[in-house]
Amino acid sequence: YVLGGAGFASVWYWILTVVLWALICQRPLGVPYDMILRAERLPEVADRVDFLAHIQAERLNGLREVVGAPAAAAIGFGLAMLAVLGFVYGVEVAQAGFSLTFPMTLVALATTGLAERARRVGARGAELRRMLARRRFWNQVIGVCAVFAATLLALAGRPDLFQPR
């Protein structure tokens, strides 16, 4: 057992899960959500939101063009390896790793798609803020579903919890 437990039994897994999802949901496309909200009232903040979002979109689009295919292959291989180890061979640490990385991969794909769409349509102002708010909402939905699924997996691995004493 590493750090007091393996996989779902470790308090560190759940702390990491909560911290990662909080960070992911707080910054759609790298822009702090409080700035997106303040941009509705303050034009100077709206300009900064546009600036930050377009910098991050350019960064993600550049990364995708340079390392997109090799990164996708490596991530796909890693996810497949975790899935086989976890769900075919029953390795709980692999199940925990898969339940943490798979939904975050979905968020990363969606965020990359948002970056491409923002660049392609040249989104600015209220339109860009709507796109960012929508991405945050769906990141939250994915996060809630991921935590729920991880909880179900953790409980499924502990049938003794449901036995009368």
N, C-alpha and C positions, 0 to 999 in steps of 0.2 A: 504494500500500500504506500502510495506516494502522498505526502502532505496529509496524512491522517485518513485517507480513504481513496478509493478508486472510482473514477467516473461519477455517477450520480450520488454516491454515498459521501462524497467530499463536499464540505461546506465551501471550499474554494471554487468548485465548479459553479455553484449557484451564485456566489459573489461575482465571479467573472461574467456569468450570463447576464446578471442584472446590470452591471457596469457597462458592458458592451452594448446592450440594447438601449440603455439610457443615452449613451453617447451617439449611437447611430440615429436615434429618433430626435435628438436635439439639433442635429446639424445636417439637414438635407442638402446635398451637394456642397457640403462644407460651409454653409452659411448658417450662423447661429439663428435659431428660430425667433428669439426675442427681437433680433434686428428686423426680421421679416415682419413681425407684428408692428414694431415702431415705424417701419417704412410707410405704413398707411397714413400716418399723421405728419411725418417729418420728411420733407423732400431731400434733405442732405443725407439722411439715412437710406432713403430709397436709392440714391445714386451709389452709395457704398454697397448696398445689397446687389445691385446690378453688376458693379465692378467685381465683387468677390465671387459671385456666381459665374461670371464669364471667365475669370481667371481659373477657377476650379474646372469649369467645363473644358477650357483649352488644355489644361493639364491632363485630364482624363482622356480626352480625345487623342492627345499626343501619345500617351501611354498605350492606348488601345492600338494605335497605328503601328507602334514600334514593337510591343511585346504581346499583342492581343492573342494571336494564335498559339504561341508557345505557352503563355500563361493559362489559356483556356484548356489546353491539353494537360498541363500539369495539375490544374485544379480539378479537372474531370477525373484524372487518374487517382488523385488523392481522395476525392469523394467516393469513387467506386471502391477503392481499397478499404476505406472506413466502413462503407455499407456492407461489403462482403464479410469483413472481420466481425462487424457488430451484429449483423442480422442473420448471417449464415452460420458463423462459428460461435456466436453468442458472447463475444468479448465486450463486456460492459463499458470499458474505457473507449472503445471504438464507437459504440452506440452514442455515448456522451459527446465524443468529438464530432460525429456526424450530425447529431441533433443541434450542435452549436454552429458548425460551419456551413451546412447546407442552406439554412434560411439566410445566413449572412451572404452567401454567394448569390442568392436570389435578389437580395437588396443591392448588391454590387452591380449585378446585371441591369437592374432597373435604373440605378443611378447613372450608369454608363449610357443607357438609352436616353435618360433625361438630358445628360450633357450633350449628346449628339443632336437631340431635338432642339435644345436651346440654341445651339450654334446654327443649325440648319434654318430655323425660322427667325433667328435674330431676336428672340424674346427679350423684352425689356419691360420695366415698370410693373404695372398691375398684372399683366399676363405672366411674366416671369415669377412674380410672387405667388400667383395661383398655382403655377406648376410646382413650385417648391413646397407649398402647403399641401398639395395633393400627394407629392412624393413622401412627405413626412407622415401623412395619414396612413398611406399604404405600408410604410416602414413599420408603423405602430401595429397595424393589423398583422403583418408577417411576424413581428416580435411576439405579440400575444399568442398567436397560433403556435409559434415555435416553443415558447415556454410551456404552454398547455401540453403540447405533444411530448416534450421532454419530461414533464411531470408524469404523464401517463406511462411513458417508457420506464421511468424510475419506479413507479408503483408496480408495473407488470413484472419487474425483476425482483420484487419483494412480496411473494404471495403469503409469506408468514404474517404480514401486517393485517391480513383479513381473516386470520384464524382466531377462533375464540380461545381465551387463555384458561 
